[in-house]
Amino acid sequence: MLDILYVEDNPNDADIFSRLIRKMDRPITYTVINSGSEAVDYLAGQGRYSTQSNELPKLVLMDLNLNGLSGFEVIQQARSIDRTRFVPIVAFSTSDSPHDIQSAYKAGVNAYVVKPGSYQATGSVIGKLCDFWLENNARIDHR
Amino acid sequence: MSLLTVDLTNCDREPIHILGHIQSHGYLIAIQPDTYSIVHASENIVDLVNTPASQLVGQSVNALLANTDLAENVLVELLNVGKRNDSWETMNPHRFTLNGKVWNLIIHQHQELLLLEWEPTGDDRNAVMNQQLIAQALTEVQASRTLSDLLQNTAQRIKTIIGYDRVMVYRFSADWHGHVVAEAKDDHLEPFLGLHYPASDIPRQARELYKINLVRLIANVDSTPSPILSDPDWSEDQPLDLTHSVLRAVSPVHIEYLKNMGVQASMSISLLYRGELWGLISCHNTTPRFVDFQARQTAKFVSQLLSAALEFRKDEEDKTNLLQYTQIGQRLHEQLLLGDDVARALTKSSVTALDVTEATGAALLFNDKVYRLGETPDESALRSLAVWLGTTDIETFLQTNQLPARYSPAEHFREVGAGILAIALSKELNEYLIWFKPEQVQQVTWAGNPNKPVTVDNDGQQRLTPRKSFDAWTEIVRNTSESWNEAEIGSVVKLREDILQVITKQANEVRLLNQRLQVAYEELDAFSYTVSHDLRTPLSSIRCYSEIIQEEYGQEFNEDARELFQKITESTERMQRLIRHILYYSRMGRTDYSIQPIEMKPLLQNIREELLIANKDRSVRIDIGDTPSITGDPTMIHQVFSNLLSNSAKYTQRAPEAVIQVNGQQTDDEVVYSVVDNGIGFDMKHAGKMFDLFKRLENAREFEGTGVGLAIVKRIINRHQGKIWFHSEPNRGTTFTLSFPVTTH
């Protein structure tokens, strides 16, 4: 059972994320995918993910500014597939531009969180996200 | 036909070239050129050949001489010679002695028929004198005499040749009314020199005929015209065309006109200028008088010399003008190309737009400004005139020497501009260059009242008769300037091209600049994004890792190392904030914004709550007074008040109790808000750069800040066409006042 799929192509951010999860000392499972196209493969269960019976995560944490296929495009594609139409996706981006925020909601995110830019603050945000999306949120996307 | 519609233009419809009669001083037959069979014969031919016309039509031309002293085949032999030479012109006139009398035979071919006309001969002794007159005329034309001398002497010369008692040179105006410009007459006659004749006196198709047949003679207005009989087999819908006939009878209307003038014989010779009728030499005699072929030819030749002189002189005159205008036009073009200021090049340089015509004033309406040169109407009259021009069909230019007739307000400035020549620079923007010529009050003396050229018969007959009174009738012509000549129009049309070329070039430059600006903006967008992401991301990493080091290895550091790491964290934090503010600032200038009425109370309460939470460890009071709504972009307006109130909260940190008051006030055309605090204040003397990016006042240094907040506020206010000002004294608090127009575009 996968808790979080984190799509992030910046290794530092991925590393900081791992450190924070570890520090939280909670049994949270996560996978980090570092490209948009691979994220689409994972969510659609295609490409190298077609043979594995990979379960959908409870939360997709989506960086938007990815090289190649952007986060917005990944979200759009995910929303066009039956399997992932209702999977919870939270945009997690450095950008606080209203334009990006609007585009993300139009593409179909469930929430938008601006990366706080500090270790302490990021830890606090990740903690809240886990509390809510892994524990409080009621889902309809998994059968 | 109602009386109201009756005028002499009815003459325009009279078919004068096929009247079916000839004048009775001569005789006419028309024959087939191949068979020589007679198709038409004038009824009076019986007087010449003793055989009635009715017995001649349909017969061979031999029948013509059957009852004369000449052999029957004389005419045929003559015709054969003419046919072999393929020219009748050189044979004319042929001396033709018949029954002891000498006649001039004049032959011409027209519309598949040969026309043979016999008319009396004149006195041979005149021939020598006429030769001398021609020589004189030639000499005179070659010498550069004035035009009026040339006209006067030509009139005198024609009078000598044909012996009539009055010879006038008649010049047509643009509206085809005529004007007597030279006259030679017997002393006892009343002078007609200077008189004007209405255009209806010489109808349109008569003028057309005058261009083809240059000389017409009416030998006796009282003689009875002789009808033309036709071969019964000849189709009736092909009447004999007398266009080139020397005997052609005259329209009864014209005969009556001459009789009313007391004229018994008349001759006219056309004066052509560039193929158009320039005028007539009109000759009158109070008794019947025939002018023989040679004399007519001489008169025609002298007139043609005059025509050639006209053409030559007018060309010279035009060329001189044109050359002068071309040179001035060239200088103007250079001035236009030299600078980027069109108005300056046309109105404020050594050569101006006024110099390209004979105008006495010129006005340029350009870029919403009016530039005047010389004598022109005043500025408001010019602006109204430009508006009127927009309603006309002006595309390139418009010219008139009678502006008030088309645009009645022009009567008020007729002294400076009864005539205008205008070129359109932009009809959409009401941009024109207009030249003015002043009113020339003219006294025109008409031969009879030109408005009453028609009299109607007593018996109620609808047939018109030309006027009977030729008593001079004087009219004052107002609202008219000198007319614009071809050289003037040519030069302004060329100038228009030059101006438009420069304007287009400038417009293209602006467009190019716009494109470059667009590209620059897009680059700035990309740059902003780079700042926002690519710069922020590594900065966040630096900060996170220094925090991690502090957290995980902090206890292994000594005090000094811990402090250094703390400085790294703080510096990155400041840099992050700076980047965020710069992004706000640039975003406020560029993002699209949506205008709507904004409920101010919830917006302000929202900001108050945020501030109270952020400052919960000290005593802050935020009072919200009246909150009239503002029309604007909600996000931006929120930003404005958020920045101002945050500033107030920040600079009241040292006050025992911070008090911030926000109050709005609505007037008819603006909404004014004030934000008052009891903070540290500032010296107004140093507040000049208050709203500049990154500028902070000296006493603000001890407080956190990037120097961007008020720049953002100013930028948003500008985008809303609002105003912001302030009042402060050190340690006496600060008041910011903002005004928003009630309707924002």
Interface residues (C-beta under 8 A of the other chain):
Chain A: N10 N12 D13 I16 R19 N65 T94 S95 D96 S97 P98 H99 K115 G117 S118 Y119 Q120 T122
Chain B: Y529 S532 H533 R536 T537 P538 L539 S540 S541 R543 C544 Y545 E547 I548 E551 T569 E573 Q576 R580 L583 R587 T591 T635
